[in-house]
Amino acid sequence: MGLEWEVQVRFPSDTPVAGIELNPWVRVNYKGSYVSPPNYALQFAWYRELSTLPKCVEDYVAFQDHASRDSSMTVYGGGLNQEKHGLLNSEDLKIVKGEGKTWIQVGSSRTYTPSEDDIDSSLRLVSVAIDDMGIKMSINVFVTTPVIRLPRPYPRHMIIFCSLRKFRNPKCIATPFKEESFRVLSYNILADLYTVSGAYTHCPNWALTWEYRRRNLLNEILSYDADILCLQEVQSDHFKNFFEPEFAKLGYSAIYKRKTKEVYSANEYVIDGCATFFRHDRFKIVIKYEVEYDKMALPVIEVLEPDKRNNGLFRLMKDNVALVVILEEKDNGRSPDAARSTICVANTHIHRGLDASDVRLFQVVNLIRGLEKIDSSGIPILICGDMNSLPGSDPHRFLINGEVGCFSEKFRDPLGIHKHLKLSHSMHLPCNAVRFLF
């Protein structure tokens, strides 16, 4: 008795959107396990539901249907009527019946981008696994809900936090913008691998798909016309296959630092990280540094009481990272004797855990400890990122005030980690306090 194989097909959403590529996850396994066959090929056929047919085609379909009632799907217009789920030659009219509907073939690759003609019609994907002998091993049929029209993106509404002024360090004096000023954007773009957690039930599934979000994200980011971009939660495969090449076309260079723990997703290991882009006609890299907070945690864990070290490993060994780069402004026609400006840009994503205020403070303190060495050389420092900390929280007060005198009521430190941290710094960071959050 031969093995019983099955084709597994999954879509991020069963609601297609016109103009947005459908990119299903497809895998062939031995039924009931994760064992894959050694050699196989996949063939695909996409169909659009036909609600009405020309009279001549309708009569022909009815005739063929009557002649092949022993088949659950009848293929019309080609010489493969005997195939139960047959894939047709490209020269043939590809009209089939299945699930009580009539379908016309519109594609033959794994991916498909619905067109305006598909709106209000369901789509049907037939996936066929074939072994190296040319024998069909398994067939999967997936039917979507009707294709919807691509909605117009809503404009971003900025939220003004005038109250943030009270968090400014009074020792700092705001510096007015000059003609040679530059624009910086920091943005957590939400990695695709985190959209399946069920945390975004207020959002329809089709709007969470990467194929839908990526173009909207790119268009919005470009609309800010920034010279330096600091993005967080950039998925590793999306950086390589989308963001890096797309921004390169627009004159940006890129550096990337992925988190330290990968997860298995869509047939490969991926993880998110921090990506920094800058206009290469304006800046060049002097040096970059990569920060892994879990490595910084080991010395602290070692000095904890023995009965707390295992818990310390669990709490502090998080895979968050930071990417620090020193950029130098290019000449761009200046005289050789003109001074060149340099700036240090730090891009980080601090741990999110709801009950981990000690972890966030630990990571922020260690980031600043490293940046103090650069600050001592007189290079201006710009810190961007998702700190997962509200104004007035302990990490925020540490950044703004240069110290944490007394902890907030919400601060939780079950292991006494703060005792092993230097909770003060001499950097003057909030000279131009952020007034917009989004």
Rosetta blueprint (number, residue, H / E / L):
1 M L
2 G L
3 L L
4 E L
5 W E
6 E E
7 V E
8 Q E
9 V E
10 R E
11 F L
12 P L
13 S L
14 D L
15 T L
16 P L
17 V E
18 A L
19 G L
20 I L
21 E L
22 L E
23 N L
24 P L
25 W E
26 V E
27 R E
28 V E
29 N E
30 Y E
31 K L
32 G L
33 S L
34 Y L
35 V L
36 S L
37 P L
38 P L
39 N L
40 Y E
41 A E
42 L E
43 Q E
44 F E
45 A E
46 W E
47 Y E
48 R E
49 E E
50 L E
51 S L
52 T L
53 L L
54 P L
55 K H
56 C H
57 V H
58 E H
59 D H
60 Y H
61 V H
62 A H
63 F H
64 Q H
65 D H
66 H H
67 A H
68 S L
69 R L
70 D L
71 S L
72 S L
73 M L
74 T L
75 V E
76 Y E
77 G L
78 G L
79 G L
80 L L
81 N L
82 Q L
83 E L
84 K L
85 H L
86 G L
87 L L
88 L L
89 N L
90 S L
91 E L
92 D L
93 L L
94 K L
95 I E
96 V E
97 K E
98 G E
99 E L
100 G L
101 K E
102 T E
103 W E
104 I E
105 Q E
106 V E
107 G E
108 S L
109 S L
110 R L
111 T L
112 Y E
113 T L
114 P L
115 S L
116 E H
117 D H
118 D H
119 I E
120 D L
121 S L
122 S L
123 L E
124 R E
125 L E
126 V E
127 S E
128 V E
129 A E
130 I E
131 D E
132 D L
133 M L
134 G L
135 I L
136 K E
137 M E
138 S E
139 I E
140 N E
141 V E
142 F E
143 V E
144 T L
145 T L
146 P L
147 V E
148 I E
149 R L
150 L L
151 P L
152 R L
153 P L
154 Y L
155 P L
156 R L
157 H L
158 M L
159 I E
160 I E
161 F L
162 C H
163 S H
164 L H
165 R H
166 K H
167 F H
168 R L
169 N L
170 P L
171 K L
172 C L
173 I L
174 A L
175 T L
176 P L
177 F L
178 K L
179 E L
180 E L
181 S L
182 F L
183 R L
184 V E
185 L E
186 S E
187 Y E
188 N E
189 I L
190 L L
191 A L
192 D H
193 L H
194 Y H
195 T L
196 V L
197 S L
198 G L
199 A L
200 Y L
201 T L
202 H L
203 C L
204 P L
205 N H
206 W H
207 A H
208 L H
209 T L
210 W H
211 E H
212 Y H
213 R H
214 R H
215 R H
216 N H
217 L H
218 L H
219 N H
220 E H
221 I H
222 L H
223 S H
224 Y L
225 D L
226 A L
227 D L
228 I E
229 L E
230 C E
231 L E
232 Q E
233 E E
234 V E
235 Q E
236 S H
237 D H
238 H H
239 F H
240 K H
241 N H
242 F H
243 F H
244 E H
245 P H
246 E H
247 F H
248 A H
249 K H
250 L L
251 G L
252 Y E
253 S E
254 A E
255 I E
256 Y E
257 K E
258 R E
259 K L
260 T L
261 K L
262 E L
263 V E
264 Y E
265 S E
266 A L
267 N L
268 E E
269 Y E
270 V E
271 I L
272 D E
273 G E
274 C E
275 A E
276 T E
277 F E
278 F E
279 R E
280 H L
281 D L
282 R L
283 F E
284 K E
285 I E
286 V E
287 I E
288 K E
289 Y E
290 E E
291 V E
292 E E
293 Y H
294 D H
295 K H
296 M H
297 A H
298 L H
299 P H
300 V H
301 I H
302 E H
303 V L
304 L L
305 E L
306 P H
307 D H
308 K H
309 R H
310 N H
311 N H
312 G H
313 L H
314 F H
315 R H
316 L H
317 M L
318 K L
319 D L
320 N L
321 V E
322 A E
323 L E
324 V E
325 V E
326 I E
327 L E
328 E E
329 E E
330 K L
331 D L
332 N L
333 G L
334 R L
335 S L
336 P L
337 D L
338 A L
339 A L
340 R L
341 S L
342 T E
343 I E
344 C E
345 V E
346 A E
347 N E
348 T E
349 H E
350 I L
351 H L
352 R L
353 G L
354 L L
355 D L
356 A L
357 S H
358 D H
359 V H
360 R H
361 L H
362 F H
363 Q H
364 V H
365 V H
366 N H
367 L H
368 I H
369 R H
370 G H
371 L H
372 E H
373 K H
374 I H
375 D H
376 S L
377 S L
378 G L
379 I L
380 P L
381 I E
382 L E
383 I E
384 C E
385 G E
386 D E
387 M L
388 N L
389 S L
390 L L
391 P L
392 G L
393 S L
394 D H
395 P H
396 H H
397 R H
398 F H
399 L H
400 I H
401 N H
402 G L
403 E E
404 V L
405 G L
406 C L
407 F L
408 S L
409 E L
410 K L
411 F L
412 R L
413 D L
414 P L
415 L L
416 G L
417 I H
418 H H
419 K H
420 H H
421 L L
422 K L
423 L L
424 S E
425 H L
426 S L
427 M L
428 H L
429 L L
430 P H
431 C H
432 N H
433 A L
434 V L
435 R L
436 F E
437 L E
438 F L
